[in-house]
Amino acid sequence: MRARRGILATLLFAWGCGSSGGSGGGNVIQFGGGLGLAYSPGVLAVHVGDTVTWEGDFSTHPLVSGANCGQPDGLFQNSTGSRFSFTFQQAGTYPYYCNVHCGVGMRGQIHVQ
């Protein structure tokens, strides 16, 4: 129950102020380093046409779109560098995960409205 409250609070925060509108630089997700095996924020709400940028070490934490570990949906992925951006063109919920650490919970979601 506590985890659900935390996710709900994160989601409500993200819906309230997670999007900067347009393709602005406010939609940044960080991971690895001091965050451990987590994305921050873990849930982010944006609008159609917004760009989301992930920042961290992709060689250690390869990014893959998809709802299930080991089953990418092919929308986006990155395994090099320290910065990756993707622009969301349709409304919906877009789950993603670390291809190495998905099994231990390194997952996130983008909600596009």
ABEGO torsion letter per residue (X at the ends): XAAAAAAAAAAAAAAAAABAEEABAABBBBBEEAAEBBBOBABBBBBBGBBBBBBEBAAABBBBBEABBGBBAGABBBABEABBBBBBABBEBBBBBBAAAAAAGBBBBBBBX
